[in-house]
Amino acid sequence: MRKKVLKVTGIILSLVLVLGLMTGCGSKKTTSDKKEEKKQFKIAKKDLKIGVIHISDPSEGSGYTYTHDQGIIAMQKKLGLKDSQIVRKTNITDTDPTKTETAIKECIEDGCNVIFGTSWGYMDTMEAMAKEYPDVAFSHGTGYKKNDSNFNNYFGRIYQARYLSGIAAGLKTKSNKIGYVAAMGKDNAEVTGGVDAFAMGIYSVNKKAKVYVKVTNSWFNPNEETNAAKALISQGCDVIGQHCDTPNPQLEAEKAGVWGVGYNSDMTKDAPKATLTSTIWNWGAYYTEAVQELIDGTWKPEVYYGGMKEGLVDIAPLNKKLIAPGTEKKIEEAKEKMLSGDFNVFDGVIETNDGKKVGKKGETLSDEDIKGKINWYFKNIVVK
Amino acid sequence: MEASKKTGREPLLRTVKRAELSRKKTMILRAASVLLALLAGGIFLLIIGFNPFTVYQTIISGAFRSEMAVQATIRIMIPLLISSLGVTMAFKMRFWNIGAEGQIIMGAIFATYFALYQNAMPHVLLLIIMFIFSVIGGGLFGLIPAFFKAKFNTNETLFTLMLNYIALNVIVYLRDGPWKDPASSGFPKIARFDLNAQLDSVLGVQAGWIIALLLTAIVYIYLKYTKQGYEISVVGDSHATAKYAGIPVKRMMLRTMFLSGAICGIAGMVQATGSDMTLATSVAGGVGFTAIIVAWLARLNPAAIVIVSFLFSILEKGSSVMQSTYGLSSYSADVLQGIILFFVLGCEFFVRYKFVGRKGGAGK
């Protein structure tokens, strides 16, 4: 028996050695080049290779990932990049840091010098990877972290578009109950600010309507999104707005014979008999700008926060068969004021649904407040 | 004779357990199944417009093309290998532990408490404490179904399976509630571990691989050369025999399930602190289920488990590279993986059973 034990131990030890050799050499590369010079990226167009990390699959044809990928395609066309210069990693769950890291490293292995991560949960992993690979530019969508050399984040003023879509919803509702499927609860400023802008748009045309919010606690959960929409419709809501990734709430609205406002991509494609309009992202506006800057050598690791003016956010063409009369004119007026800078949605004193007041007369909320501190609901919002 | 006359209708095909196949025949059958898998996968690839040879080549090179790729492949292998060893302990005594997923998670949760809130102590001490508590966490979670089986003879398959979902939702609760990262401005996530609580890399891969290989040796020796290991296989063969031989079956069941869960718990700790650097809902990520396949394909032999889990990791890592290289939808990559598994697992059926057609003359 002892002999056998020895034999097994021998095998194990040699395995350890073999594995060690396979993974060996140069494991401490990252610590050696510690010269913290500020790197200025200037990448010739032909040398560009762009890695894109997606949480789901663009082939879904609508929703969050599709919209981001459309932006990448728009950038590719505009700058005339070859297909081989884009590497896509799809279905990289953003709650799986190891998978995220593997995907990023595979992009780098393929020679990528720019990485776009499109989902929030990639943030911490991207931060760590940016430190490990100082020669690669990392750009993270929707997060709040950055560094001083090769890692930035990008997002946009989708609340502007939500305000406009609120006008369409407020004019359309008959029951004066408007539902909203929200990915996250009150303490998430991105989602809550979005509901508020939507509700303020509604309030600007319809003082009687109330907004009913249902939280799914997930950015992407097809089932929960369907259930939330169902629950809202059964409570009498006849327009369903949404801040979640799939068109399921719109599909539910169509099934129930009510209306809705889509998000991310133009969801009249998914639910033509229900969707009044959609708040949409034209990510191409950012991707084109960022990559152009990397080519020109002017890219800086700064926070990007574009809006209607930059062409990053908008509402999809109104569904003429469904919208209430006068909708177009009202939206056009509000949009003009936004573009000219006369109106910024979160202007002046705003009343919340628990009787408090936010903001100051003659001022508007700062970007910092909008992105991180909207933890209150506008006065016409009811949370169920 | 009586029976077949009575029913009169014999099914067209029957499955019959075969006598033990010779080693050579088994190997031939397995090789054939792999070839068939590649062939069927190849047809699928041709249909969607790719050259199967280059795609297969990409899978292999995707797992080995660089130092970084090999490291990533081994990183996928670590939790798979450890939890396969864990379930093997239980399977040896024919205790259907489908709960590796939950035990991995519990191990990770117990370890994470120290990584998040007691991380000021010296690095090595902290890691040792996290290790010990992952053993306790996973072990206790494995003990629950064993206790109920011993006491009330509950069905352990369902029991362990359902505990997985409880464990998963405990993470969700912690992430959305008490352990939420205070710096995340309302986004539900658990903070990344402090550097002090991260497992070190040895030769470019997190040190979990050393733990995994040591565990392989320990489990091998335990099952093969110790009295307790022998008792496990006796109980696995027959409870009655075991009782007759004076083996305390219930006590042994509790002990073995604690060990099984404890090993899975180690997988969770190693994944959280070595790879994820945080407690993520994906800490088990299906590994606990894949481990069941690995353990059985390896015929519960720890040495074979090392090989099988390595092959699984190659497939996983290579598929990911294949997906992005050819711009394949990741669903197509999943289909291909599924086809290969289908044939390989199907083969195991034919190793043990065969089809017998309806015989001409009844009453045989």
Interface residues (C-beta under 8 A of the other chain):
Chain A: M1 K4 V5 V8 T9 I11 I12 L15 V16 L19 G20 M22 T23 G24 C25 G26 S27 D57 S59 D83 V87 R88 K89 T90 N91 T93 T95 D96 P97 T98 K99 E101 T102 A103 K105 E106 C107 I108 E109 D110 W120 G121 D124 A128 Y144 M184 G185 K186 D187 N188 A189 N217 G372 N375
Chain B: G62 R65 S66 E67 M68 A69 V70 Q71 A72 I74 R75 I76 D176 S185 G186 F187 P188 K189 R192 S201 V202 L203 G204 V205 W209 I210 L213 L214 T216 A217 Y220 I221 Y225 Q271 S275 D276 M277 T278 A280 T281 S282 G285 A303 V306 K317 S320 V321 Q323 S324 T325 G327 S329 S330 Y331
